[in-house]
Amino acid sequence: MEIKKHFGVYAVCFENGKLLCIEKTRGPYQHRYDLPGGSQQLGEGLTETLIREVMEETEFTVRSYSNPRIYDVFVREELKNFMVHHIMAFYDIVLDFEHSQNSIPQEVLDGSNDSANALWLNLEEITTENASPLVLKVKAELLGFPELDKTLYMNWKVNDEKSTCP
């Protein structure tokens, strides 16, 4: 079986008991909650990617970042003959609401992003049926049970309909 690698940089913003998430519109995590973040552009450093992706996907400005760490998961979609090794760099972030474009992020309609909008979720709202592996890793971390070992999702179901995100 072929294994494809994907590396991304992601923001973890947990404030007032809620996690900042985005709604994915494309890819294996479509119609699921995910973390703001994504792939690096050519010549871009990790924190540059972090700041750019948060702005693009949430319209928030990052005030500070800390606590970098690495996780990975292996995801094999249903009926696919390859697996994706998703390697993710997480940073805790603090948002700068004063200098952000909007106090409430708006839906991105021009198709430039693979996310629809940003929202704040209570941890109880996050489930294996409505969240990406990234959000599930952060939930475990926030609950005090970080999943440090390799995680396998062998029959990952891509949601065809927007049934899991409100």
Backbone hydrogen bonds, N-H to C=O, Kabsch-Sander energy under -0.5 kcal/mol:
donor,donor_aa,acceptor,acceptor_aa,energy
2,E,81,N,-1.0
4,K,83,M,-2.9
6,H,85,H,-2.4
8,G,87,I,-2.0
9,V,38,G,-2.7
10,Y,89,A,-3.2
11,A,36,P,-2.9
12,V,91,Y,-2.7
13,C,11,A,-0.6
14,F,12,V,-0.6
15,E,13,C,-0.6
15,E,18,K,-2.3
18,K,15,E,-1.9
19,L,121,L,-3.0
20,L,13,C,-2.5
21,C,19,L,-0.5
21,C,119,L,-3.1
22,I,34,D,-2.6
23,E,117,N,-1.7
24,K,22,I,-0.6
24,K,32,R,-2.4
25,T,114,D,-2.7
26,R,114,D,-0.9
30,Q,27,G,-1.8
31,H,24,K,-3.0
32,R,29,Y,-1.2
33,Y,130,N,-3.1
34,D,22,I,-2.4
38,G,9,V,-2.1
44,E,41,Q,-2.3
49,T,45,G,-2.3
50,L,46,L,-2.3
51,I,47,T,-2.4
52,R,48,E,-2.4
53,E,49,T,-3.0
54,V,50,L,-2.2
55,M,51,I,-1.9
56,E,52,R,-2.8
57,E,53,E,-2.6
58,T,54,V,-2.1
59,E,54,V,-0.6
59,E,55,M,-1.7
60,F,54,V,-0.8
61,T,96,D,-0.5
63,R,61,T,-0.5
63,R,94,V,-2.9
64,S,94,V,-1.6
66,S,92,D,-2.3
69,R,90,F,-1.8
71,Y,88,M,-2.3
73,V,86,H,-1.9
74,F,151,T,-2.8
75,V,73,V,-0.5
75,V,84,V,-2.8
76,R,153,Y,-3.2
77,E,75,V,-0.6
78,E,156,W,-2.6
80,K,77,E,-1.7
83,M,2,E,-2.5
84,V,75,V,-3.0
85,H,4,K,-3.4
85,H,83,M,-0.5
86,H,73,V,-2.5
86,H,84,V,-0.9
87,I,6,H,-3.3
87,I,85,H,-0.8
88,M,71,Y,-2.8
89,A,8,G,-2.7
90,F,69,R,-3.0
90,F,88,M,-0.6
91,Y,10,Y,-2.0
92,D,66,S,-2.4
93,I,12,V,-2.3
94,V,64,S,-2.4
96,D,61,T,-3.2
97,F,95,L,-0.8
99,H,96,D,-0.6
100,S,97,F,-0.8
101,Q,59,E,-1.3
102,N,59,E,-1.0
108,V,116,A,-1.9
109,L,107,E,-0.7
116,A,23,E,-2.9
119,L,21,C,-2.6
121,L,19,L,-2.5
123,L,17,G,-0.6
125,E,122,N,-1.5
126,I,123,L,-1.3
127,T,125,E,-0.5
130,N,127,T,-0.7
131,A,127,T,-1.2
132,S,33,Y,-2.7
136,L,132,S,-2.0
137,K,133,P,-2.0
138,V,134,L,-2.1
139,K,135,V,-2.6
140,A,136,L,-2.2
141,E,137,K,-2.2
142,L,138,V,-3.0
143,L,139,K,-1.9
144,G,141,E,-1.4
145,F,140,A,-3.2
148,L,146,P,-1.1
151,T,72,D,-0.8
153,Y,74,F,-2.7
154,M,152,L,-0.5
156,W,76,R,-2.4
156,W,153,Y,-0.6
158,V,156,W,-0.6
159,N,30,Q,-0.7
159,N,157,K,-0.6
160,D,158,V,-0.5
163,S,161,E,-1.8
164,T,161,E,-0.6
